[in-house]
Amino acid sequence: MLFSSTIFLFVFLPVVLLVYHVMPRFFRNGWLLVASLFFYAWGEPKFVLLMLASILINYLFALMVDTYRHRVGIKPVMASMVITNLALLGWFKYSGFFIASLNQTFQVELFVPEVVLPIGISFFTFQAMSYVIDVYREAGKVQKNPLDLALYIALFPQLIAGPIVRYETVANEINDRQETLPDFALGVRRFIIGLSKKLILANGCGQVADAVFKMNDLSMGLAWIGIIAYALQIYFDFSGYSDMAIGLGLMFGFHFLENFNYPYIAKSVSEFWRRWHISLGSWFRDYVYIPLGGNRVSPLKQYRNLAVVWMLTGLWHGASWTFVAWGAYYGIWIMLEKAFLGKLLRRVPVISTIWTLILVLVGWVFFRATTFPDALEYLRAMFMPTALWDERASYQLVQNGVILLLAGFAATPLPKMLGQWVVERFGKVGQTIQYGYAMALLFLATSALVASTFNPFIYFRF
Amino acid sequence: MAHAPLRPDKEQRPRKKRSFERLMMWVTAVSFMVVLTLVGLGTVLKQDRVMSQLENRSLAKLTTPTTATVVNGTYMGELEKYFTDQLLLRGTLVETQARLSKNVFRQPFRNGIYTAPNGYMIESSQAQVTPIPDGFKKFVKAVDRPVYMALAPSKTVVAEQNGILPAYVASNTTVRYKKMIEGFDQAGMTNISLDQLKLSDYFKTDHHWNVDGAYYAYQQIVRQLQADKVSIKEVPVASSARKVSEHEYYGSLARKTTLAYATAGDTLAYYGASQFDGIDVCYDNTCRQPIIDESYIKEAGDYADRYEVFLRGNHGIMSMHSDVKGPKLLVLKDSFANPVLPFLARSANLEVVDIRYVNATFDVSAFAKQQQVDGVLFLHNSNITGLMKTYQQKL
């Protein structure tokens, strides 16, 4: 089930919230777990078993780690845990890609399995690993009750698109949390903002990006419009989903960490990644980069560690060489910034923001393109075009210029600052405006959701 | 004596502020829950709608789950589709989104439709020129009777020629229209030119022509047949019999954009049924079908398909016979023909085929011979690229 679906919005969510808040506290975790499993099973019932298997395996691993923590041989247990989880993820997400790559490289014809990717597997696998690792590091207590662990991994707000909630973040709240009115109201507003980001801005920009990326012989203007639209689409899509997850969490008394912090105002690529998909970046930092030695090893090893992290980051996003290239691309820039570029960029604040933005846009080309040749062709149109402008670019600008401008504005901290200023400056009136604004957005987002299913039948239109 | 403070002291003010803040939190939480619950409950409890006038389609129905459909997830997909189709205030929400697109996002196009300043809604179209299938040439030979092609320029063609579409819009329907006429000409068909049609001969909010455009087409057809020495008379209609719809007509293009983009509705004009007395219309094994069905004119709702007033829309095979002294024609047509056929049936006996609605094995040549027609008339608009494959199979 998706948050941006009518059945979630008008059936699932109100039922789950109402029942949750009227039932005795003792039953609340159980109800949330049932609701979360139902939520996951909605689209792909069979994969619930896979997720439950993952939960059970990691539950047992954590018990072993907790019990035998101080005995010799715990590291092989941890290694087994990592291998098991990665094998699960690898089979479902990467086996086809891996064997197809082998076939292509070595000109062999190995059987390529057609494995259906279970939705959210990357997220729940990483959360499950986070749980065992945090128990190992004593950053969170072991869960004796498997149902509570299942709730942590399967909790529906963050189940299928993150943020990756680390065990240490919510370990205490699983068994001891307070649902409060301020949290609930804040959660409502946050959820509505996320829903609006997704349905109004991301989908609006997505129409432009989809149209442009389907075209051939792009002019320079059209190529830039297309990639800017895509950058805005992916930001509002993903951060909108994170907002919805954080908002839903608050309605149930959970406090997830922020996942985005206005990434397009970053002054360096390193900073961009401290602002973009923060939960993934910090996951790799704490569970891969630092265990590899992080910054405490020789410069050469530091670069090796960065290379490993960024290849994995690329691969995490998708089973394709374009994603690997995308990860490597960021790895290279971050290494350069670490070596010397970072110091230079700090001296030129405005230029550094523009520079970073251009690098990020180039990165999105690899992310969006299906193949390398497609990506290179697109980059050629952006930087070495045969035409600067064409009618198609004019059309996109006239048709979608306002929504792109609005989205660009919304991607900065200005709307939030404006909202805070209104509330502080106008007191009660400001708070009333804040409420009205949220309700208006809910109405508009729902309109956009319903309009996306608008399907006038005029096939026989003559 | 101490004065009572005129303003609340520092300790009191934040408390008041906090209480209002808390009130707004309650309002936010409660209204969110109430809105979601009411829309959900309203959708579940209200009677299901069968048809959407706006979308001109049947809405999804509630299906019964089976173990197989639940396990493979298709039932949930169907249930979501059903719920979304039946959602309370669905039409209002769709219109709201269209208004947002128009008034806030300032989008001149909606679902590919452009609304010109004069209120005409135009669907631009850019596509490759496709050749006319050789089936037409074979048909002309096989049928061994005069074959005519009355190809109306689509509204987009006329709009392009009038320069109504903005310069940045890619649309090449005129080029394709001309190529199509050349192709039919090369296939041995006699072209009946409808090039003089004006934009005012079309509805503003629908892709069809209006009754004036249709009457002009009728005149051109008769004149071409007369030029070919066919014994056929043009029978004028009485202007006093001309009627107009009481309700505004919003056609297919308005349905695609919603009323948010339709700056003006149309008036649908037609000639009363008395003008067509003596013509027996048969289809679906029933004769004496109405030529003009005014129930469509009177139907409530902005998006009622009032164009169905002409012959109740499309039918696979239809005959229109009377005691008129004129030729017997086979008309192969699309919905553009519907307002023309009543006029033409006063000048000729007609066998009418809409190949979109006949069965897969239908053979047009054999039908023409079996009906012993004197000639064949293709009556279409130029947006028929999608029909070429079907014609290739059935001619």
Chai-1 contact restraints between the chains, C-beta under 6 A:
chainA,res_idxA,chainB,res_idxB,connection_type,confidence,min_distance_angstrom,max_distance_angstrom,comment,restraint_id
A,T6,B,F83,contact,1.0,0.0,6.0,A-B,restraint_1
A,T6,B,T84,contact,1.0,0.0,6.0,A-B,restraint_2
A,T6,B,L87,contact,1.0,0.0,6.0,A-B,restraint_3
A,I7,B,E80,contact,1.0,0.0,6.0,A-B,restraint_4
A,I7,B,F83,contact,1.0,0.0,6.0,A-B,restraint_5
A,F10,B,L36,contact,1.0,0.0,6.0,A-B,restraint_6
A,F10,B,V39,contact,1.0,0.0,6.0,A-B,restraint_7
A,F10,B,G40,contact,1.0,0.0,6.0,A-B,restraint_8
A,V11,B,G40,contact,1.0,0.0,6.0,A-B,restraint_9
A,P14,B,L36,contact,1.0,0.0,6.0,A-B,restraint_10
A,P14,B,T37,contact,1.0,0.0,6.0,A-B,restraint_11
A,P14,B,G40,contact,1.0,0.0,6.0,A-B,restraint_12
A,W42,B,M76,contact,1.0,0.0,6.0,A-B,restraint_13
A,G43,B,G73,contact,1.0,0.0,6.0,A-B,restraint_14
A,E44,B,G73,contact,1.0,0.0,6.0,A-B,restraint_15
A,P45,B,V71,contact,1.0,0.0,6.0,A-B,restraint_16
A,L181,B,M25,contact,1.0,0.0,6.0,A-B,restraint_17
A,P182,B,M25,contact,1.0,0.0,6.0,A-B,restraint_18
A,F184,B,A29,contact,1.0,0.0,6.0,A-B,restraint_19
A,A185,B,M25,contact,1.0,0.0,6.0,A-B,restraint_20
A,A185,B,T28,contact,1.0,0.0,6.0,A-B,restraint_21
A,A185,B,A29,contact,1.0,0.0,6.0,A-B,restraint_22
A,V188,B,T28,contact,1.0,0.0,6.0,A-B,restraint_23
A,V188,B,A29,contact,1.0,0.0,6.0,A-B,restraint_24
A,V188,B,F32,contact,1.0,0.0,6.0,A-B,restraint_25
A,E391,B,Y168,contact,1.0,0.0,6.0,A-B,restraint_26
A,S394,B,Y168,contact,1.0,0.0,6.0,A-B,restraint_27
A,Y395,B,Y168,contact,1.0,0.0,6.0,A-B,restraint_28
A,Q399,B,Q107,contact,1.0,0.0,6.0,A-B,restraint_29
A,Q399,B,F109,contact,1.0,0.0,6.0,A-B,restraint_30
A,V402,B,F105,contact,1.0,0.0,6.0,A-B,restraint_31
A,V402,B,R106,contact,1.0,0.0,6.0,A-B,restraint_32
A,I403,B,F105,contact,1.0,0.0,6.0,A-B,restraint_33
A,K428,B,F20,contact,1.0,0.0,6.0,A-B,restraint_34
A,Q431,B,M24,contact,1.0,0.0,6.0,A-B,restraint_35
A,Y435,B,M24,contact,1.0,0.0,6.0,A-B,restraint_36
A,Y435,B,V27,contact,1.0,0.0,6.0,A-B,restraint_37
A,Y435,B,T28,contact,1.0,0.0,6.0,A-B,restraint_38
A,L444,B,L100,contact,1.0,0.0,6.0,A-B,restraint_39
A,T446,B,L93,contact,1.0,0.0,6.0,A-B,restraint_40
A,S447,B,L93,contact,1.0,0.0,6.0,A-B,restraint_41
A,S447,B,T96,contact,1.0,0.0,6.0,A-B,restraint_42
A,S447,B,Q97,contact,1.0,0.0,6.0,A-B,restraint_43
A,A448,B,Q97,contact,1.0,0.0,6.0,A-B,restraint_44
A,V450,B,R90,contact,1.0,0.0,6.0,A-B,restraint_45
A,V450,B,L93,contact,1.0,0.0,6.0,A-B,restraint_46
A,V450,B,V94,contact,1.0,0.0,6.0,A-B,restraint_47
A,A451,B,V94,contact,1.0,0.0,6.0,A-B,restraint_48
A,A451,B,Q97,contact,1.0,0.0,6.0,A-B,restraint_49
A,T453,B,T84,contact,1.0,0.0,6.0,A-B,restraint_50
A,F454,B,V94,contact,1.0,0.0,6.0,A-B,restraint_51
A,N455,B,E55,contact,1.0,0.0,6.0,A-B,restraint_52
A,P456,B,E55,contact,1.0,0.0,6.0,A-B,restraint_53
A,P456,B,R255,contact,1.0,0.0,6.0,A-B,restraint_54
A,P456,B,K256,contact,1.0,0.0,6.0,A-B,restraint_55
A,F457,B,N56,contact,1.0,0.0,6.0,A-B,restraint_56
A,F457,B,R57,contact,1.0,0.0,6.0,A-B,restraint_57
A,I458,B,S252,contact,1.0,0.0,6.0,A-B,restraint_58
A,F460,B,R356,contact,1.0,0.0,6.0,A-B,restraint_59
A,F462,B,D334,contact,1.0,0.0,6.0,A-B,restraint_60
A,F462,B,N381,contact,1.0,0.0,6.0,A-B,restraint_61
A,F462,B,N383,contact,1.0,0.0,6.0,A-B,restraint_62
